[in-house]
Amino acid sequence: MTITIYHNPKCSTSRKVLDWLTEKGHTPKVVEYLKTPPDAATLKKILGMMDAAPADILRRKGEAYEALGDISRLKPDQLIAKMVAEPVLIERPIVVSGTRAVLCRPPEKVWDVVG
């Protein structure tokens, strides 16, 4: 089964999850989402796998988040569009395995989708 990690190598949590996966013998597809951001359709698919809303994977730190202002005024598609335009708004790491995906915060959540 293919495992994909939406990864930021500067993030210690993301590095930890990637290390754990490789230590367990997995060879995940690594998507450095800040360099290669997912498109809106991919984000919607991941959110569906997570049974989550866009706000559930929103990184709530930094200037890009502050620039959003009151996020309650944004519709889900608008928030996804903002994440596509500014991928730093996507919390990480997200791991996709088969038909399931999880935001690995805390990092141990990776084991919810990877055995």
N, C-alpha and C positions, 0 to 999 in steps of 0.2 A: 504494500500500500504506500502511495506517495505521501510524504509529509512535506508541508511547506511552512516555512517560518517567515513572517514579515518582521524583519530584523533591522535594528539600528546598532551597528558595532560600537558606538560610543555609549550605549546604555548597558550598565552592569547587569540588570535583570535580563535583558535580551541575550547578552553574552552567556550568562549562567544557563539559561534554557537551551541555547544552542550547544553548549558544552555537555549538558546532561544528555541531550539527544544523541550526540556522537559517542559519548561514553557507553551508551546502551546499544551501540552498533547501528544506529540509524544514520542514513545519509540524506538529510533533508535538503529540499530545494530552498536556497536562501534568497529571499527577495529583500534587497536593501531598499525599502519602500521610500526613503527620502530621495534616492536617485531614480528609482523606477516606481512611481506611485501607482497603486491600483486605480483603475477607472471606476466610474460610478456603478457600472453593472457588477464588477467584481466585489466592490464593497457591499452592495446589496445582497449578493450571493453569500458572502461571508456572514453578514448580519443574520440572514435567514438560517444559516447553519448553526448560529449561536442562539437563535431565538431572541435577538437583541434589537435595540433601537440604536440609531446613530449616536445618540448622546451617551450610550453605554461604552463606546470605544473612543470617546473624545478625551484627548489629553488636556487637562485643565490647568496647565502651567504655561508660562511664557507669554511673549508679546502677541503671538498669533491668536492665542485664546482670549487674551484681554481685548484685542481688537474686535472680537465678535460681539462684545457687549452682552446684552440680555439674550441668552440662547433660547429662552422659552418663546421668543418671538419668531424663531426660525422653524419652518416646517422640515420634516425629515429629509426631503429631497434637497432642500436648501443647505442643510447641514452637511449632507454628503457632498454636494458641490463645493462647499468650502474646504472639506477634507481633501478632495481631489486637487483643488487649486493650491492648498497649503498642507501637504502631507505631514508636516510636523504636528498637525492637530490630531493625528491618529495615534492613539496610545499603543504601546508595544510592550512585549512582542505578542503577536497573534500567531497561533499555530493551527494549521488546517491539516486534518488527517481524514481521508475518506469523505464522509458526508457530515463530519463534525468539525467545529472550530471553537477555539477558546482564546480569550485574552488571558495571558499568563501573568496575572497580577493577583495574588502572589505567584511566583514562578512554579510552585508545586502544582498549579492547575494544569500544567502540561500533561500530567498523567491522567487527566480526565478524558483526553482524546488519543493519547499514545500509550499503549500497554507496555 
